[in-house]
Amino acid sequence: MDQANSVPLSADEQREARRLQYLSWERVAADLDHPAHLARKAELRRSCGAELAETSYIAENAAIFTESLTMGEWSWIAGHALVRGDVILGEHCSINPYACVSGKVTCGNGVRIASHASIVGFNHGFDDPDRPIHRQGVVSIGIIIGDDVWIGANCVILDGVTIGNGAVIAAGAVVTQDIPSLAIAGGVPAKVLRNRGAPARKSAVRDIEDQLARLGQKAKEQWPDILAHWKTSEGYESLEADGVRRPSIRHLCDAIEIAAGFGHPPPGLDPAQTLERLQGLQDRETGLFPEAHSRVEGRALRVDPKALYNVLSVGYALELLGSGPQQPIQAVQIDAPELEQWLSALPWSSRAWHAGSVVDTIGTAMYFNARHFGIRGPRQALFEWLSRNADSVSGLWGEPTALEGWLQPVNGFYRLTRGTYAQFGMPLPHPHAALEAVHLNYRNHNGFVGGQYNACNLLDTIHPLLLIARQTDYRRADGEAIARSLISRAPDRWRDGEGFPFADGGEPSLQGTEMWLSVVHLAADFLGLADQFAFVPKGVHRTATPGLGL
């Protein structure tokens, strides 16, 4: 079996050596313990620190050039396979002859990789046309393959892809996007053709419908008591970010939105008095809506986060009460150069979420000016600036940060597009690229866990998915998997008589309740099941449909 062995092999031994190159699954204990095989494994342990289970097997002519290699029990690599980079194989995995596994690749248990498959966990840079591609470096996001996955012959799987447990990739497929669990995918590019165990999928759909109906019924029955819990003689209070219960205009608006989502006003609300109170917040000079106790005035309000957000919160609450702002929002009635100066000065590189929230306010102010006062304003200049400054590679505005990765730009993408492209019915400039970025952010944060599993992060995922789906069906199966996950987890997070906490581990609040009810509705809408859920957001977090066209 070993070319270094000076003793000529007999005819039977030669046949055995050839057999193990191509049929490595037929190995026996004697093959595992053969001196030549043990020497190969020892050399890999020495050269790259390989972690190789005792029952793992590497055929003689396998080409192994790894920086790191891990192989679980009863996994094998056949002869003439090429394995290089940083590769992890769980238990009972196999790489057949002439397959190529390169870069950063992690396989679960029971993964079968057929002959001539190419799994490429890296990518060459090529965005700069003025530099040769071979000088633009290599980027590796990595490929993750779950348990019990069969990858057919001649498949190509590209960097950044995750393949879910139990999936089957048809022969010749080119996989450029995530494949959900139990999916059978094929084609170029690969798409989900059907799911393994179709009856089980139908049952899963019924389960989602039942969960939506039960949660919706609970919320429909309990929302008046939840609002009563937070009602005071002055209006409404709720938990702030520091866990302290305080009154706020936003809490009043949240109460109005929760009630409106079920088709009612808040119990005991005096509409005329509430309209007077909300309209009275509007600053005479700018038209923005500072808090009643705010000491910020004039143009300085353009950097007051609450005054900016209240354009949305108060503005939509006024509409739900059958009215609107008393006067135009003059802060956005500026010429194109001044608007572009405002937009360009926002902190896109460090705080893309905040920058996107300001654009949301600008777009929403233009919406109110147009709808209630017939003023069109510099909307064309706004969309022209956004079009010029959208990144064609990520589809987003702003840059990732070292600490949070793509979280800021993706969350900022939601706020920016909510108040502009969604609100005015405009198509996104780079929908496919933006979709990839949203999925990458979701995956990089493991679908969000603990305190990160909060209303903002999940709203800022599902709303963009729904908005982009209005333009393309690309990666729809992946979006559906996220939507189903959101809905399936929601009933366990609801607290009877209290509503939803904003984040896992927190206490229920009006903000958390309104936002999570909206998230569940948006997820149901993505799945075509919105009519199965009793709550319909009609304010800030309403479905991505235009309120006013251009």
JOZI-V228120 format. One record per pair of residues at least 4 apart in sequence whose C-alpha atoms are under 6 Angstrom apart, sorted by the first residue. I is the first residue (numbers start at 1). J is the second residue. If there is no record, write none. Layout:
BEGIN
i:I j:J
i:I j:J
END
This chain:
BEGIN
i:1 j:17
i:2 j:36
i:9 j:13
i:19 j:23
i:20 j:24
i:21 j:59
i:21 j:78
i:21 j:79
i:22 j:78
i:24 j:78
i:27 j:31
i:30 j:34
i:43 j:47
i:44 j:48
i:44 j:50
i:45 j:49
i:45 j:50
i:48 j:67
i:48 j:68
i:50 j:68
i:50 j:69
i:50 j:70
i:51 j:70
i:52 j:70
i:52 j:71
i:53 j:72
i:53 j:73
i:55 j:73
i:55 j:74
i:56 j:73
i:56 j:74
i:56 j:75
i:56 j:76
i:57 j:76
i:58 j:76
i:58 j:77
i:59 j:78
i:59 j:79
i:61 j:79
i:61 j:80
i:62 j:79
i:62 j:80
i:62 j:81
i:63 j:82
i:64 j:83
i:64 j:84
i:65 j:84
i:66 j:84
i:66 j:85
i:67 j:85
i:67 j:86
i:68 j:86
i:69 j:87
i:69 j:88
i:70 j:88
i:70 j:89
i:71 j:89
i:71 j:90
i:72 j:90
i:72 j:91
i:73 j:91
i:74 j:91
i:74 j:92
i:75 j:91
i:75 j:92
i:75 j:93
i:75 j:94
i:76 j:94
i:77 j:94
i:77 j:95
i:78 j:96
i:78 j:97
i:79 j:97
i:80 j:97
i:80 j:98
i:81 j:97
i:81 j:98
i:81 j:99
i:81 j:100
i:82 j:100
i:83 j:101
i:83 j:102
i:84 j:102
i:85 j:102
i:85 j:103
i:86 j:103
i:86 j:104
i:87 j:104
i:87 j:105
i:87 j:106
i:88 j:106
i:88 j:107
i:89 j:107
i:90 j:107
i:90 j:108
i:90 j:109
i:91 j:109
i:92 j:109
i:92 j:110
i:93 j:110
i:93 j:111
i:93 j:112
i:94 j:112
i:94 j:113
i:95 j:113
i:96 j:114
i:96 j:115
i:97 j:115
i:98 j:115
i:98 j:116
i:99 j:115
i:99 j:116
i:99 j:117
i:100 j:118
i:101 j:119
i:102 j:120
i:102 j:121
i:103 j:121
i:103 j:122
i:104 j:121
i:104 j:142
i:105 j:121
i:105 j:142
i:105 j:143
i:106 j:144
i:107 j:145
i:108 j:146
i:108 j:147
i:109 j:147
i:110 j:147
i:110 j:148
i:111 j:148
i:111 j:149
i:111 j:150
i:112 j:150
i:113 j:151
i:114 j:152
i:114 j:153
i:115 j:153
i:116 j:153
i:116 j:154
i:117 j:153
i:117 j:154
i:117 j:155
i:117 j:156
i:118 j:156
i:119 j:156
i:119 j:157
i:120 j:158
i:120 j:159
i:121 j:142
i:121 j:143
i:121 j:159
i:122 j:139
i:122 j:140
i:122 j:159
i:123 j:138
i:123 j:139
i:124 j:138
i:125 j:136
i:125 j:137
i:125 j:138
i:126 j:133
i:141 j:160
i:142 j:159
i:142 j:160
i:143 j:159
i:143 j:160
i:143 j:161
i:143 j:162
i:144 j:162
i:145 j:162
i:145 j:163
i:146 j:163
i:146 j:164
i:146 j:165
i:147 j:165
i:148 j:165
i:148 j:166
i:149 j:166
i:149 j:167
i:149 j:168
i:150 j:168
i:151 j:169
i:152 j:169
i:152 j:170
i:152 j:171
i:153 j:171
i:154 j:171
i:154 j:172
i:155 j:171
i:155 j:172
i:155 j:173
i:155 j:174
i:156 j:174
i:157 j:174
i:157 j:175
i:158 j:176
i:161 j:177
i:161 j:178
i:162 j:178
i:163 j:178
i:163 j:179
i:164 j:179
i:164 j:180
i:164 j:181
i:165 j:181
i:166 j:181
i:166 j:182
i:167 j:181
i:167 j:182
i:167 j:183
i:167 j:184
i:168 j:184
i:169 j:184
i:169 j:185
i:170 j:186
i:173 j:186
i:173 j:187
i:173 j:188
i:173 j:190
i:174 j:188
i:174 j:189
i:174 j:190
i:175 j:189
i:175 j:190
i:182 j:195
i:182 j:196
i:183 j:195
i:184 j:192
i:184 j:193
i:184 j:194
i:184 j:195
i:185 j:190
i:185 j:191
i:185 j:192
i:185 j:193
i:186 j:190
i:186 j:191
i:211 j:215
i:212 j:216
i:212 j:533
i:213 j:532
i:213 j:533
i:216 j:220
i:216 j:533
i:216 j:534
i:219 j:223
i:222 j:497
i:226 j:497
i:226 j:498
i:230 j:236
i:230 j:237
i:231 j:235
i:231 j:236
i:232 j:236
i:236 j:247
i:236 j:251
i:236 j:252
i:237 j:246
i:237 j:247
i:237 j:248
i:237 j:251
i:238 j:245
i:238 j:246
i:238 j:509
i:239 j:243
i:239 j:244
i:239 j:245
i:239 j:509
i:240 j:244
i:250 j:254
i:253 j:317
i:256 j:266
i:258 j:514
i:259 j:264
i:259 j:265
i:259 j:266
i:260 j:264
i:260 j:265
i:261 j:535
i:261 j:536
i:261 j:537
i:262 j:535
i:271 j:275
i:275 j:279
i:276 j:280
i:281 j:289
i:282 j:287
i:282 j:288
i:282 j:289
i:283 j:287
i:283 j:288
i:285 j:298
i:286 j:329
i:286 j:330
i:286 j:331
i:287 j:329
i:287 j:330
i:288 j:307
i:289 j:307
i:289 j:310
i:289 j:311
i:290 j:307
i:297 j:301
i:306 j:310
i:308 j:361
i:310 j:314
i:311 j:315
i:312 j:316
i:316 j:539
i:318 j:323
i:318 j:324
i:319 j:323
i:319 j:324
i:328 j:369
i:333 j:377
i:336 j:381
i:340 j:344
i:346 j:355
i:347 j:351
i:347 j:355
i:348 j:352
i:348 j:355
i:348 j:398
i:349 j:398
i:349 j:399
i:352 j:356
i:352 j:398
i:352 j:408
i:352 j:409
i:352 j:412
i:353 j:408
i:353 j:411
i:353 j:412
i:356 j:412
i:356 j:415
i:356 j:416
i:357 j:415
i:359 j:416
i:360 j:415
i:360 j:416
i:360 j:419
i:361 j:365
i:363 j:419
i:363 j:420
i:364 j:419
i:368 j:372
i:369 j:373
i:369 j:375
i:370 j:374
i:370 j:375
i:370 j:376
i:386 j:390
i:390 j:396
i:390 j:397
i:391 j:395
i:391 j:396
i:394 j:433
i:394 j:434
i:394 j:437
i:395 j:430
i:395 j:433
i:395 j:434
i:396 j:434
i:398 j:409
i:400 j:405
i:400 j:406
i:401 j:405
i:406 j:441
i:407 j:411
i:408 j:412
i:409 j:413
i:411 j:460
i:412 j:416
i:413 j:417
i:414 j:418
i:414 j:460
i:414 j:464
i:417 j:421
i:417 j:422
i:418 j:422
i:419 j:423
i:420 j:424
i:421 j:425
i:421 j:426
i:422 j:544
i:422 j:545
i:422 j:546
i:423 j:546
i:423 j:547
i:424 j:546
i:424 j:548
i:424 j:549
i:425 j:546
i:425 j:549
i:431 j:468
i:440 j:444
i:442 j:447
i:443 j:447
i:448 j:452
i:448 j:453
i:449 j:453
i:450 j:504
i:451 j:503
i:451 j:504
i:453 j:503
i:453 j:504
i:454 j:502
i:454 j:503
i:455 j:459
i:455 j:502
i:455 j:515
i:455 j:516
i:456 j:460
i:459 j:463
i:459 j:519
i:464 j:468
i:466 j:526
i:467 j:544
i:469 j:473
i:483 j:523
i:487 j:520
i:494 j:499
i:494 j:500
i:495 j:499
i:498 j:508
i:499 j:508
i:499 j:513
i:500 j:508
i:500 j:512
i:500 j:513
i:501 j:506
i:501 j:507
i:501 j:508
i:501 j:509
i:501 j:512
i:502 j:512
i:512 j:516
i:518 j:537
i:524 j:529
i:524 j:530
i:525 j:529
i:525 j:530
i:537 j:541
i:537 j:542
i:538 j:542
END
